[in-house]
């Protein structure tokens, strides 16, 4: 009876966590894809060059993983084909445990993306979480005779339904934007404020004197102390945004972009832009609509200024161009290109290029 109860508890905990984790990533499969690319980059260097080729299909791989993650969690909770579900969960958790251990031990990928951008875990926290899940899954496998064996028609259709629904939501998120934005640049955030600590930074100082070490809350004026190291006491107040920067060959323009009304058209990779004629026309109409107004329109891309200007000439777009870091651009918006409306550093609205607003709607964002 005790074993059966523990098996049931394990089913609930493992199934619930897999569903929760999967749904968060279904919300943003592009983010999971970006994380997979980071792993493939590392593995291509450290393990085998073949991983470099997997970067091209990182998005389909990510969609498959997050959808299956949800479906397996549902199978475990509703009791449909439990043995098969547990074996598949074991394979998946072994894969995840390898990734998190590799991240933690070799300090290669500092955020595993286990819960997307919603919950940030350190590499070691992610690894320990996977070890706990692994223990519970192995426990269910060892005592699988205590699992319900009756064929569950309701569970079958609920599993299939969850798989199909998760797949639809993942594809919709890719073709639009995440339903819920957990990132630091979400709508309503003032980037200028987010780049500042939320409170004064406090440090403790490890000092040495006469062969002994002391931890002091203030740096001593006594010159007989020798400085060893300093530690931040309140890391939770660190800026939420630390890497936002926009520049061109003339210099840094970050501060300028955080003033007044700005429409930033962001691209993480100019060479991977696949705009249809109608999509390009809508963006062009937006650029033209704000000519002569106090709204500044800029194309910001993680490409060379020369390549950007070449692209803009090819597309017949008359707009100023700037550069930014590709990782930052991908963090700001999951679209290539994507549109970000800002006023005085506050993110007002964000749009996927497929959903570019008409000039009339765009103007209401700034001129309400």
C-alpha positions in Angstrom: 0.0 0.0 0.0 2.8 2.4 0.9 4.7 1.6 -2.4 1.5 2.1 -4.4 0.9 5.5 -2.7 4.5 6.6 -3.4 4.2 5.5 -7.0 1.0 7.6 -7.3 2.7 10.6 -5.7 5.6 10.2 -8.1 3.2 10.1 -11.1 1.5 13.3 -10.0 4.8 15.2 -9.3 6.6 14.1 -12.4 3.6 14.4 -14.7 2.7 17.8 -13.3 6.2 19.2 -13.6 6.6 17.9 -17.2 3.3 19.5 -18.2 4.2 22.8 -16.5 7.7 22.9 -18.0 6.4 21.9 -21.4 3.6 24.5 -21.5 6.0 27.3 -20.6 8.2 26.3 -23.5 5.2 25.8 -25.9 4.6 29.4 -25.2 8.0 30.3 -26.6 9.5 27.4 -28.7 11.8 29.9 -30.5 13.4 30.6 -27.1 14.0 26.9 -26.6 15.4 26.7 -30.2 17.9 29.5 -29.3 19.0 27.5 -26.2 19.4 24.3 -28.3 21.6 26.2 -30.7 23.8 27.2 -27.8 24.2 23.6 -26.8 24.9 22.5 -30.4 27.6 25.2 -30.6 29.3 23.8 -27.5 28.9 20.2 -28.6 30.2 20.9 -32.1 33.4 22.2 -30.5 33.8 19.8 -27.6 32.3 16.5 -28.9 31.8 16.2 -32.6 31.4 18.6 -35.6 28.1 16.9 -36.6 26.3 19.0 -34.0 26.9 22.1 -36.1 24.6 20.8 -38.7 21.8 20.3 -36.1 21.6 24.1 -35.6 19.7 24.3 -38.9 16.9 22.2 -37.5 17.0 23.4 -33.9 13.5 24.8 -34.2 11.7 21.6 -35.3 13.7 19.7 -32.6 12.6 22.2 -30.0 8.9 22.0 -31.0 9.1 18.2 -30.9 10.7 18.1 -27.5 8.3 20.6 -25.8 5.1 19.0 -27.3 6.2 15.5 -26.4 7.1 16.8 -22.9 3.5 17.9 -22.4 2.0 14.8 -23.9 4.1 12.5 -21.7 3.2 14.4 -18.6 -0.5 14.0 -19.5 0.0 10.3 -20.1 1.4 9.9 -16.6 -1.4 11.8 -15.0 -4.3 10.2 -16.8 -2.8 6.7 -16.7 -2.7 5.9 -20.4 0.0 3.5 -21.5 1.9 4.2 -18.3 4.8 1.8 -18.9 5.6 3.2 -22.3 5.3 6.8 -20.9 7.7 6.0 -18.1 10.3 4.5 -20.5 10.0 7.6 -22.7 10.2 9.9 -19.7 13.3 8.0 -18.6 15.0 8.6 -22.0 14.0 12.3 -21.9 15.2 12.9 -18.4 18.5 11.2 -19.1 19.0 13.5 -22.0 18.1 16.6 -19.9 20.3 15.4 -17.0 23.2 15.1 -19.4 22.6 18.7 -20.7 22.3 20.2 -17.3 25.3 18.3 -15.9 27.4 19.4 -18.9 26.3 23.0 -18.4 27.0 23.0 -14.7 30.3 21.0 -14.6 31.9 22.7 -17.6 30.2 26.1 -17.2 29.4 26.1 -20.9 25.7 27.2 -21.0 24.8 29.2 -18.0 21.0 28.8 -18.3 19.5 25.5 -19.4 16.1 27.0 -20.2 14.3 24.3 -18.3 11.4 26.6 -17.6 12.0 29.1 -20.4 12.4 32.7 -19.3 9.7 32.3 -16.6 11.8 30.7 -13.9 15.6 31.1 -14.0 17.7 28.3 -12.5 21.4 28.0 -12.1 23.1 25.1 -14.0 23.6 23.2 -10.7 20.0 23.9 -9.6 18.8 22.5 -12.9 20.9 19.4 -12.6 19.7 18.7 -9.0 16.1 19.1 -10.2 16.7 16.6 -13.0 18.3 14.1 -10.5 15.2 14.3 -8.3 13.0 13.6 -11.4 15.3 10.8 -12.5 15.0 9.1 -9.1 11.2 9.3 -9.1 11.0 8.0 -12.7 13.4 5.1 -11.9 11.3 4.4 -8.8 8.1 4.1 -10.9 10.0 1.9 -13.3 11.2 -0.5 -10.6 7.7 -0.7 -9.1 5.8 -0.6 -12.3 3.7 -3.6 -11.3 1.9 -1.1 -8.9 0.8 1.0 -11.9 -2.8 0.8 -13.1 -2.9 -1.6 -16.1 -6.5 -1.0 -17.3 -6.8 0.5 -20.8 -7.9 4.1 -20.5 -9.8 5.4 -23.5 -10.4 8.8 -21.9 -6.7 9.0 -21.2 -5.9 8.1 -24.8 -7.9 10.9 -26.3 -6.8 13.4 -23.7 -3.2 12.6 -24.5 -3.8 12.9 -28.2 -5.7 16.2 -27.7 -2.9 17.6 -25.5 -0.4 16.7 -28.2 -2.3 18.3 -31.0 -3.2 21.4 -29.0 0.4 21.9 -27.8 1.6 21.6 -31.4 -1.0 24.1 -32.6 0.0 26.6 -29.9 3.7 26.1 -30.5 3.3 26.8 -34.3 1.0 29.8 -33.5 3.7 31.2 -31.1 6.4 30.8 -33.8 4.3 32.5 -36.4 3.3 35.3 -34.1 4.9 36.1 -30.7 4.8 34.3 -27.3 1.4 34.5 -25.6 3.0 35.5 -22.4 6.3 37.5 -22.5 8.5 36.6 -19.5 11.6 38.4 -20.8 13.1 41.6 -19.4 12.0 43.6 -22.5 8.3 42.8 -22.3 5.7 45.5 -22.9 5.4 48.1 -20.2 9.1 47.8 -19.1 11.1 51.0 -19.0 14.5 49.9 -20.3 16.3 52.9 -18.8 15.1 52.0 -15.3 15.7 48.3 -15.9 19.3 49.1 -16.7 19.8 50.5 -13.2 20.0 48.6 -9.9 16.7 48.6 -8.0 18.5 49.5 -4.8 22.0 50.5 -3.8 24.5 47.7 -4.2 25.9 46.4 -0.9 29.3 44.6 -0.7 31.2 42.6 1.9 35.0 42.7 1.9 37.3 39.8 2.6 40.4 41.3 4.1 43.6 39.9 5.5 45.6 41.2 8.5 48.5 39.5 10.4 47.8 36.2 8.6 44.1 36.2 9.5 41.1 36.8 7.3 38.2 39.0 8.2 34.8 39.7 6.5 33.9 43.4 6.8 30.8 45.3 5.7 32.8 48.4 4.9 36.1 48.8 3.2 38.6 49.5 6.1 40.6 52.7 6.2 43.3 50.9 8.1 46.0 50.4 5.5 47.4 47.4 7.5 44.5 45.3 6.0 45.2 43.6 2.6 42.3 43.2 0.2 41.4 39.6 -0.8 38.0 39.8 -2.5 34.6 41.5 -2.4 31.2 39.9 -2.6 27.9 41.4 -3.6 25.5 41.0 -0.7 22.2 41.8 -2.5 22.5 40.4 -6.1 18.7 40.4 -6.4 18.9 44.2 -6.9 21.2 44.0 -10.0 19.9 45.5 -13.2 17.4 43.3 -15.0 18.9 44.6 -18.3 22.6 44.9 -18.6 23.4 44.3 -22.3 21.1 46.7 -24.2 23.3 48.7 -26.6 22.8 50.2 -30.1 25.6 51.7 -32.2 26.9 52.3 -35.7 30.3 53.4 -37.1 29.7 56.9 -35.8 29.5 55.7 -32.2 27.1 54.6 -29.5 23.5 55.6 -29.8 21.9 53.7 -26.9 20.9 56.8 -24.9 19.4 58.4 -28.0 17.2 55.3 -28.6 15.8 55.6 -25.1 14.6 59.1 -25.6 11.4 60.4 -27.4 9.2 58.2 -29.6 11.1 55.4 -31.4 10.0 52.6 -33.7 12.8 50.0 -33.9 12.7 47.4 -36.6 14.9 44.7 -35.1 16.6 41.9 -37.0 18.8 39.2 -35.5 20.1 38.1 -38.9 19.7 40.1 -42.1 20.5 37.2 -44.3 17.7 35.0 -42.8 14.9 37.6 -43.4 12.1 36.1 -45.5 9.6 38.9 -46.0 6.8 38.4 -48.5 5.9 41.3 -50.8 2.9 42.2 -48.7 4.8 42.0 -45.4 7.5 44.2 -46.9 4.9 46.7 -48.1 3.4 46.9 -44.6 6.7 47.7 -43.0 7.5 50.2 -45.8 4.2 51.9 -45.2 5.0 52.3 -41.5 8.3 53.8 -42.3 6.8 56.3 -44.7 3.9 57.1 -42.4 6.2 58.5 -39.7 8.3 60.6 -42.0 8.0 64.2 -40.9 6.7 63.3 -37.4 8.5 63.2 -34.1 8.6 59.4 -34.3 12.1 58.2 -35.2 12.2 55.0 -37.2 15.4 52.9 -37.2 16.5 49.5 -38.6 18.6 47.8 -36.0 20.3 44.5 -36.9 23.1 42.2 -35.8 24.9 42.6 -39.1 27.5 44.9 -40.4 26.5 48.4 -41.4 27.5 47.7 -45.0 25.4 44.6 -45.2 22.4 46.4 -43.6 22.6 49.4 -46.1 22.9 46.9 -49.0 19.7 45.1 -47.8 17.8 48.4 -47.3 18.7 49.6 -50.8 17.6 46.2 -52.3 14.2 46.5 -50.5 13.8 50.2 -51.3 13.6 51.1 -47.6 14.7 54.6 -46.6 15.5 54.3 -42.9 18.6 54.8 -40.8 20.5 51.7 -39.8 22.2 50.7 -36.5 23.8 47.6 -35.1 23.1 45.5 -32.0 24.1 42.2 -30.5 22.2 39.2 -31.9 21.5 37.7 -28.5 20.0 40.9 -27.3 17.9 41.3 -30.4 16.6 37.7 -30.0 15.8 38.4 -26.4 13.9 41.6 -27.2 11.7 40.0 -29.8 11.1 36.5 -31.2 10.8 37.7 -34.8 13.2 38.4 -37.6 12.5 41.3 -38.2 10.3 42.5 -35.4 8.8 45.8 -34.6 9.2 47.5 -31.2 7.4 50.8 -30.3 9.0 52.7 -27.5 8.5 56.1 -25.9 11.1 57.6 -23.4 12.6 54.1 -23.1 9.3 52.3 -22.3 8.3 49.4 -24.5 4.7 50.2 -25.7 4.0 47.5 -28.1 5.8 44.7 -30.0 4.8 43.0 -33.3 5.9 40.0 -35.3 6.5 41.1 -38.9 3.5 39.0 -39.9 1.3 41.2 -37.8 2.7 44.6 -38.7 0.1 47.2 -37.8 -1.4 49.6 -40.4 -0.1 53.2 -40.2 -3.4 54.2 -38.7 -3.2 51.7 -35.8 0.5 52.4 -35.3 -0.1 56.1 -34.9 -2.6 55.4 -32.1 0.1 53.7 -30.2 2.1 57.0 -30.0 -0.7 59.5 -30.4 -3.6 58.4 -28.2 
